[in-house]
Amino acid sequence: MIDELKSTMKDDLERVLKNLQDQLLKVRTGRASASVLDGITVDYYGAPTPLNQVGKISTPEARLLQIQPFDKTIISAIEKAILGANLGVTPSNDGNLVRIPFPALTEDKRKDIVKEIKKLGEDAKIQVRNSRRDQNDVIKQSQKDKEISEDDSKKYQSEIQTVTDDYIKKVDDYITKKESDVMQV
């Protein structure tokens, strides 16, 4: 029983970590990263198309993203989509490429980003704790139904807590690493 509960819980918690990683990739660190553009769609002949499918995204410099569209007629649509995404950057084009310069982050902006990162981390920890609560409820219900003894119940809850602590530590590690990336000048 406990192996099944731990397996279910670990699957849930791996999804939480994956989600956190995806969210952290989208946070600006002062360096240009193509992952900032994930989720942006361009109106391409009436169909919303992911930006990475309408052009080649590259990073020629540390603070510059460059998009070379496969079809030059959609350059204005790409610019419009980037502006609509509220990334805090202004794209420009030369008729062939769309360039997105990323300004250097000020100390205040870095602190605001760190606050946002901490909030993402706290949300992930809440999801981890909710998973722990759900598994503990199953254990308590099994004890109540006389399927397991009180000693087994306490032992299982302790094992669930150990798994929870491991994942909370992983979340903290991700957050700390991202904070150091943001605060690095």
N, C-alpha and C positions, 0 to 999 in steps of 0.2 A: 504494500500500500504506500509506504513512504517513498519508495523509489518512483512510483508512478506520479505522486504529488510533486516530488522534486523535479522530475522530468518536465511535467507540465509547467511548473513555475519557471524553470530555466528557459524553456521555450519563450514564455511571456517576457522574461527579463532580457533575453537576447534581442527580442523585437524592440524593447524599450531602448537598449543600447544602440541598436542600428538607427533608430529614429533620432536619437540624440546626436549621433555622429553626422547624420544627414543635415540636421539643423545647424550644427556647428560648422559644417563646410560652407554654409551660406553666409556666415558672419565674416565681415571684412576684418582683415588683420593689418591693413596698410600696404599689403602686397596684392597685386592683381592675381586673381585666381578664376579660372573658367567656371568653377563650380558656383560662383556668385550668380551666373546667368542661368543656372538650372531652374526649371520651372517657368521660364519666360517663353511665351508662345507668340508667334508672328502670324498675322493674317496673310496667308499665302494662297492666293486664288480662292478666297472665300473660306478656306479651312484653317483652323488654328493649328499651327505646326510648331513643334519645339524648335527653339533657336538653333540648337546644335545640329538640326537636320536640314537647315536652309543655308548653312555656311560653315566654313572652317574657322574655328576659334583658336587663336594662338596668343602667346604671351611673349612678345619680342623684348620687352623690358620689364623690370620688376613692378613698375606701376602703370603698365599699359596693357590693355587687352585689345586684340585686333580681330575683327570678323571679316572674312572674305566670303561674301555670298556667292553661291553657285549660280544664281540668277541676279544680275546687277539691277534689274528693274524693281527689286524689293528692298533696296537700300533704305528708302524713306520709311518703309513699314518696319524694318529692323530698328531704326532710330526711334520711331514712335513707340514700339513695344518696350524698348529699354527705358525710355523716359516714363512710360506708364507703370513700370515696375517699382518706381520710387527707390532706386538704389543710392541716390545721393550723388550720382555722376551724370555728366552731360556728354553724350556721344557726338562725334563729328564724322563727316565723311568727305572723301575726295573724289567721289564718283566710282571708285573701285573697291575701297575698303571702308569699314566703319571702325573708328578708333575710339576707345573708351579710356581716357586718362583717369587714374585714381589719385586724388590729391593726398598729400601726406596727412596723417591723422594728428590732430592737436591732442594735447594732454587731456583736455576735458572730454573730447570725443572718445578717446581711448577708455577713459573711466566710465563713460556711458555704455560703451560696448561691453566692458567687463560686467557691469550691472546686468545687462541683457543676457550675457553668458551665464551668470550666476542664477538668474531666473530660469533659464532653460535647464540648468542642473537641478535646481530645486523641484521643478516640474517632473523631471525624470525620477528623482528620489521618491516623490509622492506616488508615482506609478509603481515603483518597486515595493513601497510599503503597502499599497493597495493589494498587490499580488500576494504579499505575505499574509495580509488579513484574510484574503479569500482562502488560501490554503489552510490557515489556522482554523477558519470556520468549518472547513470540511473535517479536519481532525476532531474538533470539539463535537461536531454532530455525530461522528463515528463513535466517540466515547459515550455520548448521550444515548445512542442506539445500542450500546453495550457490545459493539463490534471490536473495540479495543479497550485495554485497561487504562486506568488513570496514569500509571507509570509510563506506558507506551505513549500516551497522549503528550505527556510532558517531554519525553525524549524526542518525539517527532517534531513538536513545536520548537525545541532547541535546534534540531537539524535545519528546520525551515529558517530559523533566525540566522544560522550560520551562512546559509545561501544568501539571505538578504544582506548581511554584512559584507559579503564578498562583492555583490553587485553595487552596493552603495559606494564601496571603495573604488570600483571601476569607474563609476560616474564621477567621483571626486577627481580621479586621475585624469580623465578626459577634460574636465573643467579646468583643472590646474594647468594642464598643457596648453589649452587654448588661451587662457588668461596670459600666460607667459609669452605666447606668440603675439598677442595684441599689444602688450605693454613693451615689447621689444622695439626699440627705435631703430 
